[in-house]
Amino acid sequence: MFGFAGKLLRVNLSTSEVAQETLSEEMARKYLGGRGFAARILYDELAPGIDPLGPDNKIVYATGVLTGTPAPVGNRTVVASKSPLTGIWGDAAFGGWFGGELKKAGFDAVIVEGASAKPVYLWISDGQAEIRDASHLWGQETGPAQEALLGEVGQAKVLCIGPGGENLVRYASVLSELRFSASRAGIGAVMGAKRLKAIAVRGSGHVEVAEREKLIALARQINKQIKADASCGTLTRYGTWNNLTPLQHYGILPTKNFQTGVIQGGERLESEAMVEAILSDRESCPNCPIFCRRVVKMEKPYQLSGIYGGPQYETVAALGSLLLNTDPQTIAKAHELCNRYGIDTISTGVCIAWAMECWERGIDLGRPLPWGDAETIFTLIEEIAYRRGVGAILADGIRTAAARVGQGSEAWALHLKGLELPMHDPRGKKGMGLAYATTNRGGCHMQTIHEDALTIGGPFPELGLDTAMSRTQLEGKAYLIKITQDYFGTLGDTLGICKFPMNAWRPYTPTRVAQAVALVTGWDITLEELLTAGERIYNLCRMFNVREGIRRADDTVPARLGEPLPEGASAGESFSAEDLAKLLAEYYMLRGWDENGIPKPETLARLGLQ
């Protein structure tokens, strides 16, 4: 098959067995890789109700059909499992070189099951794999662990966990090359429970594609247009810091645990100010001309080496404005600590914000926790990773922490289905409220386009999005969220491509994405077939959650979002229960789900999921 290595690697850590399985063309075409492969495998092989940190859980590391090919931005990999943070579907996507290297080594996906009695790592090289002892790596931060591992195996791409994963922090991340982070949903903790410290891979092969010259010509055309595109140009200059200035201007920059959307002194966090304050360099993933990745090196006031990259928008907001911290250097240091210890910056920031609000409201968690204090932030990050002090309360996630502490603190514990809220306020862009409520892994900002993009017109006529929408209108938002969950969210993570160039108004249009898949595979595949695949995979993940007990009552948002914003350009805006109910009714109808949020039998039949 073109576009695929054609093999899956299965590793049982309980028995130390390693086996190879042949990928069928039916599986390849129906599920396309990435999240699609992971959803099919985990739905079929995991019994409902299992302990996410027990040996019965499995982890799937899966590349997409475009990963490792000359297709534009074909560099993404998905890691998926039952989430120890939420108890439902969990996945995270990351860029960099790991996925392409895995395919060059001969495998489209790795399935890890069981649990080792001692720390181990997995070494994959040109069609072979072995489980090796990692006792000497256990306890190390991600940087020293990767350095020691590369000293053993030589040139390779490394995926590893830090102390956060080892200590079963339920939002522990998986780090690829120290700076490409698969952070959400806590799959680093699943690796820790399995005593799997790392995966190292080296491959000298290449991925065969059906129409290489035509594919390269298409890639050149798209890349040329990306370089000339003004929107992509803001990503080159600012990375996702390009969100900071407009969100502060709109009054929806998450601030003081979502109590407001404007931060005093916010000019220090605006896009250009961040560049001037801390940016050292820019880097990019394979086959991408954007160079959106931030690199921060620093000697004073904190020493940062640069090997852990630099913070992107979500981290700047979660460890900055959300905590009333406007110091870029403090944010950069906090980001490095999270990557060193291997914990998710979003969940970490939300948990710290909850703790600071507890202290503000008179709930004693053991010591003062003042808003914006740098040393408090640094100490809490370390305590979370090692489950010490206040960190022992926060390490299981905000839902569990609030239930344990009580005293009304549940009211400011901002999560959806147990996953801490990302840094986008639905009070100022209402479609995000519906997206948060219905995304399969819980509150997630990466599974749909944001309606800011539609304020100047309709960017996706191929998807039926051909008219302008305001940020705050409800009309049309149910369709917007449904279709872009299928396309942007699901297909992006399934095909193995970065979502930035395929976002609204950018050159990697839906038609061109379908062209790239056809040129790679040789299949006579259409955009309609791809969208059906996206819908199929989305519904399969929903069925995973339904099997775990998710229903309509779980498709909700935190009560704080129903409180009107108190100041700024969006003052008075809220996202009410009535707004959500109206959107959900239309969304369920479009999805073909019943009133409890369960896909109807005819929907499953239409998608081949009987």
N, C-alpha and C positions, 0 to 999 in steps of 0.2 A: 504493500500500500504506500502510495505517495503521501508525504507529510507526517508520517508516523514512523517511529522506530519499530513498532510491531510487537513489542514485548512488555509485559508487566512483571515487576519483581515483587515477590511476596516473601516477607521476612517474619518468622515467628521467634520472638525473643524468649519465649518460655522454653522452647525445645531446641533453639539455635539452628533451626532448619531454614534454608534459603532455597527458594524455588522460582523458576521462570514460567510464565504463562503466555500463551499466544493471544494477542489482541485480535478479535474478530472484526471483519469489515462492517458487520451490522452494528456492533457496539460503537465502532469508530464514527460511522456516519450519523447514528442516532443521537450520540452524546458528545462527540467532537473533542473530548479531552477536558482538562481543567476541572471546573466545578461539575461538569456533566459526568465525567468518569467517577468522580468522588461521590456524587449523589447516588448513582446507580449502585456502586459497590457498597456504600455504607447502608443504604436502604435495604439491600438484599441480605447483608451479612450481620447487621447488628440487631439483636433482639431489643424490643422496647423495654424501657425501665432499667437498663444496665447502669452501673456506676461509671460515670465518665473517667474516673481515676482508677478504675479496676482493670484487671487484665483482659476482660471481655471487650473493652473498647478498642477501636482500631484507628489508625491515622493513615490517610491517603495523601501522598505528595504527587500531584498530577500536572503535567504540562499540557498545553493546548496544541491543536493542530498546526497553528502558525508559529508556535514557539520554536526557536532555533532555526527558522527558515529565513530566506531573504525578505520575507514580507515585512512591511513597515512595522516597527515597534513590536515585533514578535519576540518578546522576552519575558513573559509573565508565567508564573507558576502558582498553583493553588495548593494550600495545605488544609485538610478538612478532617473533622472528627466530631463526635458528640461533645459539646462544650461543657467543661466543668464549671463554668461561670453561670451559664443559663440553663443547662440540662436539656437543651434542644440542639438543633442543627448549628454547627459552628464551622466557619471557614475564614481564611484570610489569604489574600493574594499579595505577591511581592515580585519586584523586578530584579534586574541584575543578570548575572551570568549563570546562575545555578541551573535553571531549567534547560537552557540550550546545551549545557554540558551533560546533563542527564540524558538527553536524547542522543547526543553524540556518543555517549557510553552505551547506548543500545536499549534504553527503557523509556517508555512514555509515562509510567507511573510506578511508584513504590507503595506497597501496602504493608504496614507494620502492625503486627498483632501480638498478643501475649504481653509478658513483662519479664524482664531479666532479673536474676537474683543479685547481680552486681552491675556497676556502671559499665556501659559499652558504647562503642560508636560503630557505625556502618561504613565500610569502605567499598566503593563501587568503582570499577575500572574496566572499561572496554568489554562489556558483556559479562563480567564476573563480579561477585559480591561476597564479602565475608564480614562476620561480626567479630570485632576486636575489643579487647579490654580497654576501658577508659577510666579505671580507678584513679590514675594519676591526673586525670583532667577534672574529676568531680570536685566541686567546690570552687573552681576557678571562675572568674568573670569571663565574659565572652571573648574579649581581646586576647588575654593570655592563653585561653583554651585554644583559640584558633591558631595562634602562633605556634604553640606546642604541637598541635595536630599536623600543621603543614610541615613542621620539622621532621615528622615521621613519614608522611606520605609523599612529600614533594609538592609539585605544582598540582593544585586541585581547587575546586570550589567547595566551600564549607558552609553548612547550615548547622547552627548550634543553639543551645540554650545556656542561660546563665544561672546564677543563684536563685533568681525568681522562679524559674522552672523547676529546679531541684527541690526547692522548698514548697512547691505546689501552690504558689500564688495563683489564684484562679483566673487572673488576667495576664499570666506570663506569656511573653512573646517568643517567637522563633526568629533568629537573626541570620540572614544570609550575608556573608562578607562584611559583617558587623554593622552595616548601614542600610541594608534592604530588609525592612522589618515586616514580618507577618504577625501582627500584634493582637488583633481583635479576637475575642472568643476564648482566649486562654489555652491554646493548643500547646504552648510551651510547657504548661503544667502536665498535660497528657504525656508528653515526652519525658518529663521528670518522673512521673509515676511509673513509666516503663523502664526507667533508668537508662534512657537513650540520650546521651549527651550531645551527639552530633552525627551528621551524615557528611561524608567527604566523597566527592565524585570527580573523576577525570575521564574524558572521552576524546578519542582521536578520530572518530568516524564523522560522518556528516549525514544530514537529513535529505533524502531524495525528494525532489518536487517534480511535478508533471511538466510544467511549462516554465523552466528556469529563466530563459531570456525575457519572456513576456512579463514574468513576475518582477524581475529586476528593473525592467522599463517602467512598470507601474510604480514600483518603490521609488525610483528616481523622480518620477513626476510628482508623487505625493510629497516626498521629502523637500523638493524644490519649493513647493507651495507652502509647506510648513515653515520653511525658513523665511518666506516672504509674508507670512500671515501675522498681522499685528497682535491678535489674541495670543497666538503661540509665542510671540515675541515678549509679551509680558511674563510668560512662564520662564523664558530664558533669563530675563533680567531679575525677576523676583521669586521664581518658583511659585509655590502656592501662597507665599506672602502677598501675592497680588489680591488676595481676599481681604487683607487687613484694612486698607483704606476704605473701600466701599462699604464693608460691613459696619465699621465705626460710623461712616457717613449716614447709612440707612438706620442706624440706631439698633442694630441687631447683632452686635459683637458680644458673645456671651461673657458676662461680667458679674463678679461676685456671686458665683453659683446660680447664674441665670436670674438674679434678682433684678438686673437691669441690662440694657444693651449698649450702654455708653460708658467708657471708662475715662475718668479724669487723668490727664497726662497721657492720653492715648496717642498723641503725636509721636511719642517715642516708639510706638509699635506699628506705625504706618509703614507702608511698603518700602519707600525710599529710605526712611530712617533706619529700618532693619538692615538694609544693604550696607549703608554707611557704617553702622555700628558693629556688625559682626561677620559679614560675609568675607570669606577668604578665597573661595574658589567655587566653580561649578563643575558638575560631572553629569554624565548621562548613562542610560542603559544601552545595551546593544541595539543597533539598527534604529536609533532615535537621534534626530538632530536638535532636539529642544534644549537639552542640558538644564533640566529643571532642578536637579538634585543640588542641595546646598552643602557646602563644606565650611566648617568653622574651625579655625585654629586660633589659639589664644595663649598668651603668657600671663597677662594680668587683666582683670583681678583674679581670674581663675585660669588654671593651666588646662588647655584642651589640645589634644594631639591631632585632631582632624580625621582619625581613622574611623570614627563613628559617624561621619557625615555631619549633618546639621539639621536643626528643627525645620519642619514644614509647618504650614498654617495650623493644622489641628493641634500640634504640640505647642505652638506659640500661644494659642488661645487657652488651651487646657492648663498649661503651666504658667500662663501669663495673666491675661485679663480675667479669667475665671477665678483666679486667686488674688486679684487686685495687685498683681505684680507687673510693673511696666518697664522692668530692666531687661534689655535684650541679652546682656551677658549672663544674668542669672538664669534666664530661660535656656540659653545654650548649654550651660553647665548642667541644669536639671535634665535636659534631653540626653546629654552624654551619660549621665548616671543611669537613666532608664535603659539605654542600650547596653551599658556595661553589665547591669544586673539582669537584663532581659525581662522587662515588664512594659506593658502597653502605656504609652504616654497619655492617651485619652482617659482610660479608666483610672490611671494614677491621679491625674489632675482632678477628675470629678470626685474621687474618694477623698482627696485632701481638701477640696472645697467644702464637701459635706462636713468634714471634721472641723474646719475653721468656722463654719456657720454654727455647729454645735457649741463651740467655745463662745462665740458671739452671743448665743442665746442662753448661756448659763449652764450648759451641760458639760460636766467635768469628765474629760477623757484621760485625765492623769497629769496634764500640765497645760500651760497656756499655748494656744495655737493661733497667734495673731495673723490677720490677713496680710498677705504680701511679703512676709518676712522670709528672706532668702535662706537663712540657716534652718528655719523650721521646715521649709520645702525640702532642702537637701536631706535633712535628718529623717523626715518622714519617708522619702523615697528609699533610703537605706533600710529603715525599719520595716517597710513593706516587704522588700526583697528577702529579708532575713527573719520575718515574722517576729519582730521584737517590739516591745512597747506598744504605742498606738498602732503601729504597723500590723500587729497581730490581729487587731480588730478589722483593719482595712483590707487585709490580704485576701479575704474571701469575697470581696466585692461589696458594692454599696447596698445592694438589697439585703444581704445577710447582716452587714454591719448595722444597718438601721433597725432591722428586726431584733438584733441582740441588744442594742442600746435603748431602743424605744423612746419614751418621753416626748413623743410627737415628732421625732427626727425623721420618720418616714416621709413627712411632707416635703422635706428638702433633699431626699435621696433620689437623684434624677437618673432613672434608668428605664429601659423598655425591655420587658421579658428578662430582666437581669443584666442586660448589657448597658453599661454607662452611656449616657447621652453624648453624641458628638457635638462639635462646636458650630452648630447652625440652629438658629432660633425660629421655629415654625410660626411664631407670632408675626414675623415679618415676611415669611414666605410659606404660605399655607400648605402647598403641596408637600413640603417636607414633613409636615405633621402626619399626613396619610402614609408617606413613605416610611417614616419611623414606625408607625403602628403595624405595618404589614410586612416589613422586610423579614426574611426568614431567620436571620441570625440575631434579631433584636434591633435595637436602635442603631441604624447605619446610614451614613450620608453618601456612600459610594455605589448604591444600587439603582440610582435614578439620576437623571440630569436635574439641576436646580432651576427653578422657574425664572431666576434672574435672566437666564439666557433668552427667554421668550418675550421680554419687555419691548424688544425692538422688532419683533416679527416671528415668523415660524421657521425654525432652522432645519426641520426634518420633513420636507414634503413627502418623502418616500414612506414615512411612518404615519402620515396623516396629521403631522404637526406643522401647519402652514399658516397659522394666524398668531397674532400677538396676544400675550396674556400678561396681566399685571401680577405682581408678587402676591397680592393679598386677595385676589378674586378666588372664588371656589369653583366657578363654572369651568369645565374642561380639565380640571386638575386630576380627576379620577382616571381619565384616559391617559393623560400625560404620564402619570406614575406607572400605570399598568404597562404601557407599551415600552417605556424606557427601562423599566425593571427587566423586561424580556430582552431588550436589545442592549442597552448600554451596560446595565448591571450584570445580567447573566451571561450574555454572549461575550462581553469583554473578558470576564473571568473564565470563560470556557474555551474560547479560541486562543487565549494566551497573548492578548495584545493590551497595551497600555490604553487607559481610557481618555487620557488627555487629548491626543490627536483626533479621537473619534467623538469628542464632545461637540456640543452645539456650535455651529458656524465654522467648524474647523475642517481641514481638507480631507480627512479620512472618513468620507461619507458612508452611509449604509450600503449604497450601491457598490462603492469601491471595496468595502469589507467583503461583500459577497464575491466580487471579482477575485480578490486575493485568495479566498478559500478555494474557489474553483481552479485557479492557476496552480495552487499548491497541490491539490488532491487529484485533479483531473476529472472530478465529478461534475456533472451537469447540474450544479446546485444553484438555487436562486435565493434571493433575499427572503422570499416568502418561506422557503424551507428552513432557512436559518432562524427566522423569527418563530416558527413553529417549534424548532429545537429549543430556543430560549424559553418559550412558554412551557414546554414539556419539562425542562429541568427545574424551572421555578416551581411548578406544581409538584414535582417529585420531592423537592425539599420541603414544601408545605405539608405533603403527606407524611414525611419523616416527623415533622412537628405535631401533626394531628395524632399520630401514633403515640406521641409522648404526652398527649393531653391538651394541646393548644386548641383553643376555641375562640369564638367571637369576643368573649370577655377579656381575652388576653391582648387583643388588637386595640390597644389604648395608648395614651400618652400621659406623662406625669401631670398632676394637678396644677403644678406651678405654671405650666404653659397656658392655663386658662386665666391666669392673672394678667391684667393689662400691663403692657410695658409702661413704666412711669415717666420716661423722658426720651428725648431724642426725636429723630425724624419719624419713628414708628410709634410714638407715644400713643397709648390708648388701644393699640392692637393686641389681640389675644387669639388663642386657638382653643375654642371652647369644645365641650363635649358634644354640643349640637352641631358644630362645624364637622367634627369627626364623624358623627353618626350619618350625616348627609353624604359625606364623601364615601364612607364605607359601603353604604347601600348601593351606590352606583358602581363602586369598585368591585364588590362581590358579583354584581350582575355581569360586568364586563369579564370577570375572571371565570364565570361559570361555577361559582361556589354557592352553597346554600346559606341560609341565614345564620348558621353557626360558623361560617368560614371554612367549611369542608368542601373540597372539590366534588362536584356532582359526578355520578357514574358516567353520564354521557360526556362530560368534559374529559375524564380519564380515558374513555374509549376513543374519543377524537384524537387524543395525544399519544395513543398507543401505550397507555399505562394501566391497562385493565389488571 
